Amino acid sequence: MLSKTDEGKNLKENIVKKTMEYPFLQKPIAIYERENGHKIVLAYKPGTLVNVSTWVKTGSINETSENNGISHFLEHLMFKGTKNHKAGYFDRMLESKGAIVNAATWKDYTFYYVTLPKGQNDEYFKLAINLHADMMLNPVIPPEEIGDTFDINNPNIKSKRERHVVTEEIRMREDQSWTKVYNLCNNNMYTNHPYKMDVIGTAKLIAEMPRETVLDYYKTHYTPANMTTIVAGEFDFDKVLELLVKEFDFEGRRNNPIRINQIDEPHSSYVEQKSSINTGFLTIGYLCPKAKDLKSTILGEMVSIILGDGQSSRLYQNLIEKQDVPIFNIVASDYYSFRDGGNFFVQANFQADKKDEAVDAVKTEIEKICSKKISDGELRKAVKKLKARFAETSETVSDIAETIGYYMTVCDGADQIKDYISVLEKVTADEIFEYSKKYLDLSKATVALLLPEDK
């Protein structure tokens, strides 16, 4: 535990410190937890660039049908000025120093980051920490930047500000076939859990959402215990820690109770939707274990690689490469890990008049991996590919910070980073077989189809 006298630092609070080996980095990362629950993680990566980011434990997981999309809307509005700086200053000042400034929202988190050169005597680096902390703690979300509420069906919008930007973003996504079929599947996989909602929300809700609702959401979820600030680069850990503690002065901001969601039980469902398209789109989805279950997450990733990742995968080889009469244009699988439970997806684009054949063919490939163990060659390929992907998470300061942020936020700690390779190397074909039988059972699948409108 660090106090204000430890190591000669002038810290004004007790801070619990933990160090942890991070594969492929020269030095262990340092994880600090402050009295108010705010966590700081420092990672050493030699070079001239640094990454400063803060991850917040909120996304659509904390939304309802009344405010769906508020996390993403707030992400946009966080850049619209603070108590200390007007809208535009943050981006303009940092980008003039060569910075990349951005943010992202997903189901379990929202995060904000700056990647930039350190500058002479760390001048740019210190500026980035100052402005980043100011944005996270002091947003004002001014009415003139949000824009007026409006009727989504009324084209006469008085003020085309950020509210209009977000509703237009939603409209653009509504025209994307892959997004439509994913949302159709995702929505039907769940009964009550907020994961069923689209992270970006609906244009109607955003158009009508009052500023007070957004401010209340910020106050509820942007609390010390919900935030993890990560800095990756080459710097003095003690000096940067002291600067972060100073800049992230939450001024007594209280933490709020964490919302607990009950995950839904896996079930079978089938749903079709028509659209103005020429080909068919298919998504088959499954509910899987929590992200914190590292072994299950790795097994899901391995099955996804073997079944549908790339041109050497089973789906590509059997349904595209070896077919005399083509049915599929694209067929692949993917695994998403989430706090309350992961998702396994198989997706395909196919000739619409071959709908039944396409669905049956994909189901057959899924049944095969559930009924017979994979080969040693497939196991080695999956292990090799996941090792390579994991190594890539240490290539840049941005990769390092994003990996740490994900695990700290979604899995409540970074230990899984340390354990990932050792767990991966011990996976057996028998374990993959048992995982597939348990979680990819077609009686637990949600099948969603997007088909051309009837002529």
Stockholm file with secondary structure:
# STOCKHOLM 1.0

chainA/1-455         MLSKTDEGKNLKENIVKKTMEYPFLQKPIAIYERENGHKIVLAYKPGTLVNVSTWVKTGSINETSENNGISHFLEHLMFKGTKNHKAGYFDRMLESKGAIVNAATWKDYTFYYVTLPKGQNDEYFKLAINLHADMMLNPVIPPEEIGDTFDINNPNIKSKRERHVVTEEIRMREDQSWTKVYNLCNNNMYTNHPYKMDVIGTAKLIAEMPRETVLDYYKTHYTPANMTTIVAGEFDFDKVLELLVKEFDFEGRRNNPIRINQIDEPHSSYVEQKSSINTGFLTIGYLCPKAKDLKSTILGEMVSIILGDGQSSRLYQNLIEKQDVPIFNIVASDYYSFRDGGNFFVQANFQADKKDEAVDAVKTEIEKICSKKISDGELRKAVKKLKARFAETSETVSDIAETIGYYMTVCDGADQIKDYISVLEKVTADEIFEYSKKYLDLSKATVALLLPEDK
#=GR chainA/1-455 SS CBCTTGGGCCCSSCEEEEEECCTTCSSCEEEEEETTSCEEEEEECCSSEEEEEEEESCSGGGCCTTTTTHHHHHHHHTTSCBSSSCTTHHHHHHHTTTCEEEEEECSSCEEEEEEEECCGGGHHHHHHHHHHHHHHHCBCCCHHHHCCCCCTTCCCCSCCSHHHHHHHHHHHHHTCHHHHHHHHHHHHHCSSCGGGSCTTCCHHHHHHCCHHHHHHHHHHHSCGGGEEEEEEESSCHHHHHHHHHHHCCCTTCCCCCCCCCCCCCCCCEEEEEEESCSSEEEEEEEECCCTTCHHHHHHHHHHHHHHHSSTTSHHHIIIIITCSSCCEEEEEEEEECCSSCCEEEEEEEECGGGHHHHHHHHHHHHHHHHHSCCCHHHHHHHHHHHHHHHHHTTSSHHHHHHHHHHHHHHSSSSHHHHHHHHHHHTCCHHHHHHHHHHHSCGGGCEEEEEEECCC
#=GC SS_cons         CBCTTGGGCCCSSCEEEEEECCTTCSSCEEEEEETTSCEEEEEECCSSEEEEEEEESCSGGGCCTTTTTHHHHHHHHTTSCBSSSCTTHHHHHHHTTTCEEEEEECSSCEEEEEEEECCGGGHHHHHHHHHHHHHHHCBCCCHHHHCCCCCTTCCCCSCCSHHHHHHHHHHHHHTCHHHHHHHHHHHHHCSSCGGGSCTTCCHHHHHHCCHHHHHHHHHHHSCGGGEEEEEEESSCHHHHHHHHHHHCCCTTCCCCCCCCCCCCCCCCEEEEEEESCSSEEEEEEEECCCTTCHHHHHHHHHHHHHHHSSTTSHHHIIIIITCSSCCEEEEEEEEECCSSCCEEEEEEEECGGGHHHHHHHHHHHHHHHHHSCCCHHHHHHHHHHHHHHHHHTTSSHHHHHHHHHHHHHHSSSSHHHHHHHHHHHTCCHHHHHHHHHHHSCGGGCEEEEEEECCC
//
